[in-house]
């Protein structure tokens, strides 16, 4: 999922962000508002990690979103076919 899509679906993906990075508060998520650089910065702050590590985590998380979306598309196609 490209980052524009993440921004557009921020309300839907906030739960996934909260699950992945539990130290982020609801206020953090509101400030981040789908902005990648804000997410990376908040992860750095809350977890005390380097920017590169935070960016890597965000990239990995984004790839999992792609996999989840692909799975959902396949399920929807199967339902339509039945």
Secondary structure, DSSP 8 states (H G I E B T S, - for coil): --HHHHHHTHHHHHHHHHHH-TTS-HHHHHHHTT-HHHHHHHHHHHHT--HHHHHHHHHHHHHHHHHHHHHHHHHHHHHHH-
